[in-house]
Each structure stands twice: as C-alpha cells, then as structure tokens.
C-alpha cells in the first residue's frame, strides 16, 4: 500500500507534466494546421491600370509567391442586359486589371503593412486590399492562445518538477539507511542508487504510456471528432510513435535527473 | 614479523577542529591479531573504529589500513578498502527490507559475484551461524542475538582480511554474547582473519591470545 502510494506520488505529477506537454504539442499542431488552411484561402487583391509582371513584383516584394490575374468576366456579365455591346467593350477596356497576390508564408501585421506600402508605391496600382483586419485578428487570436497555453504549461512544469523532487527526497530518505549500509561494504554509487533508478524508470514508463494512450484514443472517439469538425480544427498528421518517444524521453530525463540531484545533494549534506 | 594490517602514526581524530577525541596516537595491528580496544564511555573507542573503516577523516597524522593510506582518501579508494573489511555493529545494521539471505549476500554482490555463488556462500555462512532455516526471514523477525549472528555471517561473506566490531555484544544477553564471541574466535582461528573489537568488557572465557589496547584521555596504550 505504501509502495503504491509512493509510486502514485511520482506518477501523478509526471502524468500532469507530460499531459500538458503533449497538449502544447497538439495545440501547436492545431494552430499550425488552422494557420495553414487560413493562409491557403488568403490573398491580397490589387487593381492595376497596366498589366503586372510576376517576376518584377517578386523582385520588389520577395515574399510574393504568385501573382494571379482575376477575371472581370463576372462583373461585365452583370451588365450584359443593360449595356450595348459597344458600351460593354468600352467598359472592358476601361476596367483596371485585377490580381490576386499569394504570399510564401503567413505575414505578421507589420510585414503586411510593409507589403501594402510597397504595392501602393507601384504607380500603376490604384487599389490594394489586404483584408488585414480579418486576417490579423484570427492570426493574433491563435498566437495569443498559443502563448497562454505555453505560460500555463511552464507553471505546470515547474509545479510538477517540484512535486517529483519532493517525492524523490522522501524516497531517498527512506532508502538512506540501506544506502549507508551498502556503502559500509564498499558499494559503488550506482549500485546503492539502483533501486531508486529502477523505481523512477518504471514510473516514467507508466506515465508516458498513460498520456500516450489518452492522446491516441481520445481523438479517435466520435464525440471528439464531431467537436473538432464543428469548429473546423484538426490535428493534421500525427506520428504517434514519435510522440511516444518524446514523452518517454522527457519522462525518463526528468525523473533520472531529479533522483540523481537529490541523492547527490543528500550525500553532500551527510558529509 | 607478521604483515601490518593497521598502522597509525600520531593519529589525531576530532569532530570539531581543535577538540581532538583521539590525540597523537600511534599503534600497529598485525595480520591474524585478535585485538580488544577498551576504555570508558566517551573515551573515543567508536570514533577510532569509525576512522578505521574510513567514515571519519583524519585531523592529522597517518593511518594505513590493509595497505591503503586513509589520509585524504578518495571515494573510489574507500570502496576498495571496504571490500577488504567486514564490519559489525552493536545495532547490527542489517537492511530490514531484505531477507536474511540477501543481507548475507551483500558484500558478495558488491564484489560482483554471480547470483549462484552469492547464494551458495550465503547458505554456507548461514549454516555456520546456525540460521540457515531463517534464510527467508526478515531481520526484524529475528531476535537480537540472531540478528548479530547474521551480521557476523555478512561480515565474513567476502572473506575479509580484517573485521572491525563496534560493541558486538552490547545489546545481547550472556548466552547470545558467548555465541558471538565463539563465532569471532572461529573466524580468527580457522580463517586467519584479523579482528579488532571495541568493547567495554573483555569476555573472561575467551581462551585465545589477544592484544589489549586501552583508550584513556584520547590516547591509546597497549595493555601488557
């Protein structure tokens, strides 16, 4: 019973720590995914009195990925019944040329302003629409969510480490007499501490597996899929095996580091 | 002249700088010696024995045990020294979470013997101390006398050059004490182990030659 309590005292903070880490990892994926889909639909619309050359524009603004002419056919078709063919032809020649400008990666607010400024500086361009307000609003919101979750995770991380550290101290004190007796017969450090390392290793595996199982099975549930679909979010492609390796490595590193630090600290204090 | 196992020269030991418990003491203990160190309570008997297994650093002077200089000894070298020594304490210092068998196996495990060898040697020693039938028990299930017999079996397990015993019969009744003295005497006579015992009373019916050192005022003197 006591041993189970001891294990749970390490497993719970470790589980919370890994859970929040995996949460940040997945939130980052969701945000990135959302950002990509948002960016796929995003383009700057410009109106120019003359035909624009894509290469020239790229020279001017390196962030430009593609310059695509927009058809004015739809606009002209609207007036088909009201205008005479001669007037329609005149309208066709007098209308500016519309273009959609695709960018290489999502710009921040400042970059977008700079791009707009550069576009406006081109004499033939009469109108630039960056849709800045709607674009930057969502972008800022996503980044804000990411920052908040990162701060939250740092807090959880610190608290969990402290809890693990405390438990390691309890374990070391419980094993102190045994370690001292083993030392009287010339036992090396690794042998005296082997039991503690074994214990934390087992707890690391349990915690990593528990977190891995949650993040593997929960996204597969219908309810979860429904929620994600309804808000238009997705994890994208997740390599579960890679995530498990990351979780397991973090878990083992933290516990081994804590137990080593506690043993060394107590050894120094005993001296 | 027999090989010197312990050699102390102008040895000074203290817990607080400038307040020596053992002062300027010089002595030598030879191979196959059976030595008693006696003295009043607080005379520094346990302090001296602690320094012999390297638990207490020297304040000044020289101390050589089993050919290893203990002055500024490194952790690694201390472990080497302790592999040559068997220690016995008044409070037994058995690992209570381990079975009797595993406790006896401890020095052999540290020495790196295989599990089979460790088990075989442990059983041999448990038979010698007449406690083989309690191999699977835990120390707290045994009496004080039995625990001390286990401690002796453990101290002998790795066939040490030297056994250091700090009041080995201090907590035991007369009958158990006699058993302990017999075991220590046997190790000395049959295995040639050098034995150093700190005690407040030398048994009257030991029946072997021994050396006697008396600690008084922090100075060790041989009693002839």
HADDOCK unambig.tbl for C-alpha pairs under 7 A between the chains (distance, minus, plus):
assign (segid A and resid 178 and name CA) (segid B and resid 95 and name CA) 5.65 0.50 0.50
assign (segid A and resid 181 and name CA) (segid B and resid 93 and name CA) 6.64 0.50 0.50
assign (segid A and resid 184 and name CA) (segid B and resid 82 and name CA) 6.49 0.50 0.50
assign (segid A and resid 185 and name CA) (segid B and resid 82 and name CA) 5.18 0.50 0.50
assign (segid A and resid 185 and name CA) (segid B and resid 83 and name CA) 5.77 0.50 0.50
assign (segid A and resid 185 and name CA) (segid B and resid 107 and name CA) 5.90 0.50 0.50
assign (segid A and resid 186 and name CA) (segid B and resid 79 and name CA) 3.85 0.50 0.50
assign (segid A and resid 186 and name CA) (segid B and resid 80 and name CA) 6.37 0.50 0.50
assign (segid A and resid 186 and name CA) (segid B and resid 82 and name CA) 4.74 0.50 0.50
assign (segid A and resid 186 and name CA) (segid B and resid 83 and name CA) 5.35 0.50 0.50
assign (segid A and resid 187 and name CA) (segid B and resid 79 and name CA) 6.44 0.50 0.50
assign (segid A and resid 187 and name CA) (segid B and resid 110 and name CA) 5.50 0.50 0.50
assign (segid A and resid 188 and name CA) (segid B and resid 79 and name CA) 6.87 0.50 0.50
